[in-house]
Amino acid sequence: MRIRLCSLLSILLLAAAAKPQEKKLKIYISADMEGIGGVSTWQVQAAPGAPEYEKFRRLMTQEVNSAISGAFDAGATEVLVSDSHWNAQNIDIELLDHRARLVRAFPRPLAMMQGIDGTFDAVVFIGYHAGEGTPSAILAHTMSSARIFELKLNDNVVPEAGLNAAIAGDFGVPVVFLSGDQTIGQRARELLGPIVTVAVKQATGFYSATMMNPAESQRLIQEGVKRAVEGRKEMKAYRLTHPVKVEVTFKNIVDAELVSELPGVERPRGSTIVFKAHDMIEGSKFLEAVLGMNTFPRNAADSEPKR
């Protein structure tokens, strides 16, 4: 009897070992707010304390949930969401799809891409916006509306979507989807290739846009993310050659003057600094440190930062 039980146990163990393990499909979602459907201004919708902020943080959460649903519809087994707007504490965690995990608050080394690594299969951008100075683009800015005029990586001007795609690219992970207005969608396709994009609004200026009902935006995002994740193998990671030349032009010349005092930083022009980063991880840490100085509260009495 004992021999028979041992034989049965051996057969079961062998069967379990022979059974193919379920392959994980991990999706990373980076979410901003300026590109959320219905958002036109910081003063009314997209800043803490604004009259409609609570409504639009809920709508931001719903667009993120639509992306999460689309990812799981496409077979995802794990989703990590990075809240990446303002103080990075916008998504309502009680309303967030329970299947996802959430990265909150700044500062963090990889900024809007904190938590990304080589185990992920695809990246999704929700609520993204165009870069500083772009016409017909809602709330167009790059990293800091108050401080940054232009960001270049290896001599190419990039919006936040390009910066964040390059960080993911260092880990070999492609961006497959972006939602926002039509302008950032077009720029993302030019920069990253034929990714799936959804225009949740048609921008006519810095503030003005033609909007759609939130339910329609959410439907388009869910369907688009599902399609993008299913087609992820057709997309290539946005890899930059190393070292990475990080060039920042500030709006205030004094910012450039101060940053140029750091070791390894050059100042080719009055408001412009250049830093040669070993890779995008080092480049991200440099930018996060430079932009974070004198930005974040140091005690409970301090006000929240504006990024």
C-alpha angles and dihedrals in degrees: 000000000000091000091050092051091048091050091050091049091050091051092050092049092049091049091051091049092048093050109101113247116241108257113235118235109199122190126191119207121194112192130196127173110222090075096049114118112269096019114129107150142020091224095062109020118007108051130071108261094024115134095252099028096109091052093049096046084057091049089047089054091049092052089049089049089052089054091048090051091049091051093051091044086059092052104271116164097188135024127189118193124202115203099213109168126106105317092358092242101104107102112092102238092200091058095041116114105267092227093069134072122221134221111205140185136016149286103059132147098247094036110199090010100051110151098026116134141151094280092074121094102201144002127225124196117206125188096005126164139202126268128270114295097014112144122230092020128123113243092341112196141132118239095309122031089197101047116021124074098171141358123201129186114195089346095307121116109235136184120220088275089061094047092049094043088054091053090051089045091061086063092045094249119138127218108235105172142029133179127193134091123333093261098060089042091058093045092049092053091049091051104035105026131246098342119158112262132185121201105210089180139017109233120214096174144343092298107010125084142148108248137201132214111282092236089060092048090051093049092051092048094050093049092043095050091048090052093044095050091047089053096042095117090066092061127083126216115254098244122180124203116255135275093044118219106220111195121182127184112198128208090225117054091211090065090058091046092054097043091049088066090070118099113264095019121121128196110209093169136017099267098022131088131184128206125182106218122198088225140336092279090061090041092054092049090051093051093045092052094045094048094040098057110110089357107093126070114252097198139017093267094059121096123250118269127254113220 
